[in-house]
Amino acid sequence: MDRRRWLVRLFSALVVPLAWPVARLLAQDAPEQATLAERLKAGLLCRRPEEFVFVARVADKVAAGELSQEMVLNAMKYSLRKRPKFPFFYFQAVIFRQADALGVDLGDPVAPMNPL
């Protein structure tokens, strides 16, 4: 076997196994992460259309930079600790209080459902 053929085989034996994982990493899509609105809807156990609208409004205020994402997520964590089965109304109260302190208008609050 001559030297050139030997070098080509050595190069291909070393490069091809290394190129395969790199090609797979480049071909894979980045993992999708839930948006803030999706996280709030799922975490706050939203059920009614008014609750979904309020969560979307809060997510829009975060995207606009009027509210911080950290503040909103901390409010969600607090409301989940306070009332795990119905956290939305605690979240709403905390967000309204903090938004008023920052001078951000969130519109009208969602009224709780009347129990029968």
C-alpha positions in Angstrom: 0.0 0.0 0.0 1.4 3.4 -0.9 1.7 6.3 1.4 -1.1 8.4 -0.2 -3.7 5.7 0.1 -2.7 5.0 3.6 -3.0 8.7 4.6 -6.5 9.0 2.9 -7.7 5.9 4.9 -6.3 7.3 8.1 -7.9 10.7 7.6 -11.3 9.2 6.7 -11.1 6.8 9.7 -10.5 9.8 12.0 -12.7 12.5 10.5 -15.9 10.6 9.6 -16.7 9.4 13.1 -16.1 13.0 14.4 -18.2 14.6 11.6 -21.3 12.5 12.3 -22.1 13.9 15.8 -21.4 17.4 14.6 -23.7 17.0 11.7 -26.4 15.7 14.0 -26.1 18.6 16.4 -26.3 21.1 13.6 -29.4 19.3 12.0 -31.4 19.2 15.3 -33.8 22.0 16.0 -33.5 23.9 19.2 -35.8 22.7 22.0 -38.9 24.7 22.2 -39.6 26.6 25.4 -43.0 27.7 26.6 -43.8 31.3 26.4 -44.6 33.4 29.5 -48.3 33.4 28.6 -48.3 29.6 28.3 -46.5 29.2 31.6 -48.9 31.5 33.3 -52.0 29.8 31.8 -50.8 26.4 32.9 -49.4 27.4 36.3 -52.4 29.5 37.3 -54.9 26.9 36.2 -56.8 29.4 34.1 -60.3 28.2 33.1 -62.4 31.1 32.0 -61.9 33.3 28.9 -61.5 36.4 31.1 -58.6 34.7 32.9 -56.9 33.9 29.6 -57.3 37.5 28.5 -55.8 38.9 31.7 -52.8 36.5 31.5 -52.3 37.6 27.8 -52.5 41.3 28.9 -49.8 40.7 31.6 -47.6 38.8 29.1 -47.9 41.8 26.7 -46.9 44.2 29.5 -43.8 42.0 30.2 -43.0 42.0 26.5 -43.3 45.7 26.3 -41.0 46.1 29.3 -43.5 47.7 31.6 -43.4 44.7 34.0 -40.5 42.5 34.8 -40.7 38.8 34.0 -39.1 38.0 37.4 -41.8 39.9 39.2 -44.6 38.1 37.4 -43.0 34.7 38.0 -42.5 35.5 41.6 -46.2 36.5 41.9 -47.2 33.2 40.3 -45.0 31.2 42.8 -46.5 33.2 45.7 -50.1 32.5 44.5 -49.4 28.8 44.1 -48.0 28.6 47.6 -51.0 30.6 49.0 -53.8 28.7 47.2 -52.6 25.7 45.1 -56.1 24.8 43.8 -57.2 28.3 42.8 -54.1 30.5 42.4 -55.4 32.9 39.8 -57.1 35.4 42.1 -54.1 35.7 44.4 -51.9 36.2 41.3 -54.3 38.9 40.0 -54.3 40.7 43.4 -50.5 40.7 43.7 -50.0 41.8 40.1 -52.5 44.7 40.4 -50.8 45.9 43.6 -47.4 45.8 42.0 -48.5 47.3 38.7 -50.2 50.2 40.6 -46.9 50.8 42.5 -45.1 51.0 39.1 -47.8 53.1 37.5 -48.8 50.4 34.9 -52.5 50.1 33.9 -53.7 46.5 33.6 -57.4 47.3 33.0 -60.3 45.9 34.9 -59.8 42.9 37.3 -61.5 39.6 36.6 -64.4 39.1 39.1 -64.4 35.8 40.9 -67.2 33.4 40.1 -70.1 33.4 42.4 -70.6 30.0 44.1 -74.0 28.6 43.9 
